[in-house]
């Protein structure tokens, strides 16, 4: 009957710097997500490189890793029915200029790089990304 999925969400340094973490968490909650676990951490560039390994060959890889490790981030495990897709929809397009009204990136994103949030793009990646930050 229900298809509860867990997905990883990261509130990126640009949003944490602007003290938007609680507002963004409220957006998740008001859209039916449960926040199962969360922690505020700072990762190294090496950890960011491991995390974003799937993008290793892309031109933006180095900037992405430098950015994710540039300040505090909030990592969360979100859960909701069809959670992976629901989170992608709530985040909005990667480039805030292209994001729909009412999405997190439209509301808070500064640029294509500083777009305030990351979310897993598939169920398989969600599991890998959750394990990366929450390997208990």
N, C-alpha and C positions, 0 to 999 in steps of 0.2 A: 504494500500500500504506500508506505512512504519511502523516499529515496534519499535519506539523510547522507550528505557527503561532507567530509572535512576538507578544508582548503587552507592554504597559508596566506596570510596577509601581512605585509610589512608597511608600516607607516614610515616613510622615508625621511632622511635628515631635513629636507626643506620644510616639511610639515611639523616635525618635532621641534625644530628651531623656532617656529612661529607659534608653538604651544597649541597646535591643532589636534593633538592626539585624542583628547577627550571628545571633541566635537566629531571627529571621524568615527570613533568608537560608537558614539550615539547614533550616527547614520547607519552603521551596521546593525545595531540593536533595533532601531526603528524600522528597519527593512527585514526583520525576522531572523537575523543571525544570532546564534549563541556564540559568545566568546568563551571557548573551553579553557584556554591557557593563554597567558600573555606575559611578556617580559620586555623591559627596556634594556637594551644592550648597545655596546659599541663593538663593531667587528673590525678586524684588520683588513688591509688590502688583500692579503693572501686568502683570508676567509671569503672575502667578496669574490675573488677570482674562482675559488672552488664552487661557491654558490651559483655563479653565473656561467659556469663552464659550458653550458649549452650554447652560449653566445660567443664562445671563444674566437670564432672565425669572422665575426661581424666587425665592421669598422668602429662601432661605438663601444666595443667591449672594454677597452682600457678606461675610458671616461666613466662608464657605468660603474666599474669596480672602484675607481677612485672616489666617485660620488657616494656610493653606498657606504663606504668606509670613512666618509668625511665627518660624520657626527653620529649622535645617538639615533637609534631606530627603535621602533616598537614592533616586535614580532608577535603574531597572534595565530592561534588555531581557531578558525571560524567553522561553524557547523550550521547547515540549513539544508532543506530539501533542494536537490540539484545545486548544491553549494558552489561548485566550481564556476558554473555558468552564471549563477545569480551574482556571484562576486564580480566576475568580469563585467557584467552589465552595470552593476552599481558603480564600479570604478570609472567606467567610460573609456573612450578611445585613449591610446597612449599619448597622443598630442592633445593637450587640453583645449586647443582651438577647435578640434574636430569632435570633442566630446559632447554628448547630449546634455541639455539643461537638466539639472537635478542630480548629475553624477558627481562623485567625489572629485574627479580630475577637473571637471568644468568649474566647480566651486572653489577648489583650493590649488589646483596645479598652476605652476608658474610657466613651465616650458615643457618641451618634449622630454628633456632630461630630468628636470625637477618637477615631476608630475605627481608628487605627494604619496603615492601608494604603489605597491606591487601586489599582484595576486597570482596564484598558480594558474597555468593555462590548460591543465588537464588533470584528470584524476590520478594518473601515474605520477606526474610531476608534483602534484600536491603531496603525495606520500613521501617522495624523495625530499621535498623542501621542508616538510614538517619534521622528518627525521633529522635533517641537517641542523635545525635549531632546537629541537626538543627530543634528542636521543636520550631517553631516561635510562 
